[in-house]
Amino acid sequence: MINKLRDIVTKLKELDDAGKAETIETGLKVAKEDATRKLKDKQDLYEDGENIIKLGKHKFGVNKQILDLTIVYKDQTLKYHLTGTDFYQEIENEILINSRNYWDQELISENKTIYRAAYLAYKTFTNQPENLENHTEEKLLELVKAESSKNYTEGYVKGVHDEDASKILKLLITKNHDLGLLRYKPAVRAYGQFFWQSLNKEQKALWNQKVKASGEVLSAFSDSKEYKKVISELSTLLALSVFQPIFEVFSNQFTTIEFETAAYLFHELQSNDTFCISQTAQELNDAFLKELKSKKVITKFNKSIETTTEANETYFGTIQLALQWSASYLQVNAPQKIEYAFEMVCLQLFKDKSNFEVIHVNPNYKIENLKGSHTTLSEGTFEFKYHDFISELKNFTTVEVPAFTAYRTAKHSVTEELKEALKLGEFKPRVLSSFVRNKLIDKVYLPLFGDNLSKQLGSVGDNKRTDRMGMLLLISPPGYGKTTLMGIYGKSFRFGIYEDKRSCYWTRSYLCRSYDSKQLCYQGRTEKAKPCF
């Protein structure tokens, strides 16, 4: 590399660019002199590499930890921290304060509710344009490894998270295919049926024709996006329906419940007039009716439903009543399946008016023998629930990941700003080209300095003192190198004594600078310095 630089210097001189050539030559010379000084100091003053410095007959341990500013999570809050010191200062930046949810999150790919292997599997699933259904497990593992290698900051461990992700991905692909239109949540499918049954014959015929015509176009041109216009029109109509307040709580930041329902209706009706029903909803409804019979209230239930239906043309009151019965049953007998209450209502009210197809596929499954560690895993077992998995990962990918990225960017920005304000670069160890050791310094100053420092702070080795005083005082006329000595050696001991032109002041801060005024930088804060006397 040095020879290459010299060749560049020669070529620059041949091109009559002496200025740039001289700049490179000066840089090489400075680097050589600095290296020589550093090597000479290391040979003459240091022992055991750079771990021990010898000043006269005393030896002192050297702290080589790099001084840097970071942001740490401490005492339930974010604080600035100078590494190697006990300096902590609470942050007042508004962006970071508003990002409280991410303070204790270490990785962009994982939080308390999302396992990083699940996120990796979801990313692989959504980022692949090709159909993954026919891929072997080995091929899926290759795709997962390729995805995990794109960003090392996501913290995937080879042989752990990639293999866990391939298992989750395999199940996700299988369930996504086997569920068919059960991919849509029970509330979405129920909303679609409620809306469809509320339409009169003319409206049903109009929309049935429009959806099926668009479906024929889509079957011929699978890449066409024109069918989305029909979905958009259906979504607008759904937003005006009387059932919208019931399902409004299911909307989220990605899409409204109306748009999801419109998409479901389109795909449900584009080829036939049959609505799919989950096996879980059918079993729950059968158990519900059986219990009503056992309690001898089935007649009351049927009569109240019939009476309410006659009084409401839109089914709104009837649906509310049936939903109350079904939800009450589930809260007592199966609270974890409360979402199927809407689908149960469809079976109770529209069984004679619609064609139902029961799909015998369970959206839930337990994945065992996973290798990773996370709160969502119990002894290597992951509870996979298709609808919750898709919803949570979509939220995490669309909202949490960008928010964490913004938080991390703001964190870096405020750290760099404070670094600049504290001028940490001035405290990094470097060779002073203006300082040259001589016999006076080596034979007189350094031994005296070592004797005093040993008494005040202690030394290493068998002669270590226990009666330390904890303060060091240097007094000499101006220009004798007090500040230079402390600038070189003071950083090693986290200790500094400085003076101005009028009086002597001292401080135990690692971050000390000499000022003309009686102000010193103490642990990042400017405070009045303490007088030596």
Secondary structure by P-SEA (a helix, b strand, c coil): caaaaaaaaaaaaaacaaaaaaaaaaaaaaaaaaaaaaaaaaaccccccccccccccbbbbbbccbbbbbbbbcccbbbbbcccccbbbbbccaaaaaaccccccccccccccccaaaaaaaaaaaacccccccccaaaaaaaaaaaaacccccccccccaaaaaaaaaaaaaaaaaaaccccccaaaaaaaaaaaaaccaaaaaaaaaaaaaaaaaaaaccccccaaaaaaaaaaaaaaccccccccccccccccaaaaaaaaaaaacccccbbbbbaaaaaaaaaaaaaaaaacaaaaaaaaaaaaaaacccaaaaaaaaaaaaaaaaaccccccccaaaaaaaaacccccbbbbbbccccccccccccccccccccccccccaaaaaaaaaaaaccaaaaaaaaaaaaaaaaaaaaaaaccccccccccccccccccccccaaaaaaaaaaaaccccccccccccccbbbbbbcccccaaaaaaaccccccccccccccbbbbbcccbbbbbcccccccccccccccccc
